[in-house]
Amino acid sequence: MTSSFSLSSSLKISTLLLLSLLCISTPAYSQTYRSGQHVEPAFEGWRPNPDGSFSMMFGYMNENWEEEPDAEIGENNFFSPGEADRGQPTHFLPRRNRFTFEVTVPSDWGDRELVWTLNVNGVERKAFATLRQDYLVDNMVIASETGSLGAGTSSPESRANIPPVVTVQGDNVRVARVGEPVDLTTHVWDDGLPKPRRESTNTAD
């Protein structure tokens, strides 16, 4: 009886100690990921263009839950080979952001790699983009990966859907002083697919 009681008591004490340690360490562990972490660049895939060129698509994973770090174009945020500035973001929103921008490469790109190098909070990461066949994507893949379409969902309507086209009206180059607001007028075209869901007619509270 004495031996059994001692073992049971020891187990209870050990469990309580473990729970106490978890309660103490969990907030501190979570706190470290709110800020101070790196940003992981990601190659999402590529697709061919009508003129024979190719579009390579990129996104990123900001490992921070709250911090929105900045990385200006330069030694901490650049592409190679070629021009360092390929339209990549310099401000990074928290967590996973897919298909954020595209880089167009010529038809004779071949099997070369396009590399996006990013250094945030002292950690350098690279994304390597190629035209390998297994990285080929289409609108269905993009819609599925970004949550616009359920995984494995397919219908004639969804396959016919064309992404909206957004254009900025007016001059391509604008001049403004620091702190001065700039008004932009945009035009958005959409094919109307998928059709909007019917609004609920249920008026019950």
N, C-alpha and C positions, 0 to 999 in steps of 0.2 A: 504493500500500500504506500509506504513512504517513498520508495523508488519511483512508482508510477506518478505520485503527486508532484515530485520534484521535476520530473521530465515535462509534465504538462505545464507546470509553472514556468519552466525555462522557455518553452515554446511560446507561451503568451508574452513573456517579457521580450523575447527576440522579435516577435511580430510587431509589438508596440514600438520598439526601437527602430525597426525598419521603416514603419509608417512615419515616425517622427522625422527620420532622415530625409524621406521623400518629400514631406511637407516643407522642410527647410530648403532642400536643394532645388526643387522644381521651379519656384519663382526666379531664383538666381540663374538657372539654366535657360529659362525662357527669356530672361532679360538680355542675355548676351546676343540673342538673335533679332532683337528689335532694331539694332544698328551695329555698325562696325564690321559687317560681313561683306563678302565680295559679290560681284555680279558675273554670272556665267553667260557668255555669248553663246548663241545656238544657231546652227545651220538647219533650217527647217525643210529645205528641198529646193527643187528647181522646176521650171516649166519652159517649153519653147515659145517663142514669139513668132507672129506671122512673117516678119522680115528676115527670119533665119537666126536672129540673136537668141539669147537665153536670159531668163530672169532667175537669179539666185535669191532665195528668200531667207531672211534672218529674224531671230527674236532673241529673247534673253530671259534668264532667271535671276531676279534680284533676291538673294538669300535673306535679305532683311524683311521683317514684317512691317516696319514703319519707316525706316530711313529711305529717302529718295535721293541717292547720291548723284553728283554731277561729274562728268568726265569730258572735258573739252577735247576737240579734235587736236591731235598732236601725239606726243610720245606715249600717252596713256589711253589713246582711243584712235586707232588707225587701221587702214587696210593695206595689204601688200599682196602681190606686187602692184605697182601703178600708183594712182592717186590715193592719198591717205583718207581723204574725205569722200565717202560714197553715199552720203545722206543718212548715215547712222545716227541714232539718238545720242544726245549728250546729257539727258536727264532721264533717270531710270526709276520707273514706278515700282512699288513693291511686288514681289513674287513673280509668277510666270506670265510673260507677255509674248504671245506667239505671233509669227508672221507680221512683225512690226514694220519692216521695210524691205525693198527689193534692190538688187544691184544687177544692172544689165551688162552682160559680157558678149563679145562678138561671136559670130558663127564659127570662127576658126579657133575657139577657145581650147578645144581638144580635152586632154586629160590633165590639164594644169589645175592647181589648187588656188583658190582665193581665200586669204586668211584675214580674219577680223581679230585684232589683238585689243584686249581691254584690261586695264589695270585700275581697280577700285579698292580703296582701303588697303593698299599695299600688296594686293594679291593679283597676279597676272594670269589671265586665262585667254585661250585662243579657240576660235571656231574655224574649222576647215571645210570649205565648200568645194564640191566637185560635181561633175555632170554624170556621175555614175547612175546607171539605170534604176537602181533600187531607191534613189532619192527623188525620182520623178513624182510630182504631185499634180493634182487638178483641183478644180473648184470644190468637188465633193470631199476630197481629203481635207482641204482647208476648212470647209464648213464643219466637218466632223471634229477636227482638232481644236477649233475655236469655240465649240459648244453651240453653234448655230444649227447643227443637225445631230440627232442622236446617233450614237455609234451603231453601224450596221444598217442604218435607215436609208432606204432608197425608193424613189418613185419617179415616174416620168416627169412630174412637175419639178421635183427637186433636182433632177439631172439637167433639166432645161434652164434652171435658174442661172442668171448672169449677175455677178456682183454689181452693186451700185457704182456709178461713175461720178466722182466729185471733181469739179474744175473751179479754179479761182478766177473770177472775172477781173478784167483790167490789166494793168501793166505787170510784167513779170518781175520788174525791179521796183522796189519802193524805197523812199528815203524818209527817214524820221530821226528826230533827236532822241537821245536817251531819256526815257521816262515819258515820252510822248506816245499816246495811243495811236494805233493804226487800224483803220476800219477795212475789213475784207468782206467782199461779197462773193458768195459761192453759188454754184449751180449744181444741183444733185439730180441725176437721172437714175431711175430704177425700172426694171421690167415688170414689177408688180407680182413677182413670184417669190415665195409662195403667197397665195392669196391670204389677206388678213382674216383672222378668226372672227366669227360672228360675235358681237357683243352680247353678253348675257341679258336676257329679258327678265331674269328673276329679280323681283323687287322686294322679296321678303327680307326682313332684318336678320 
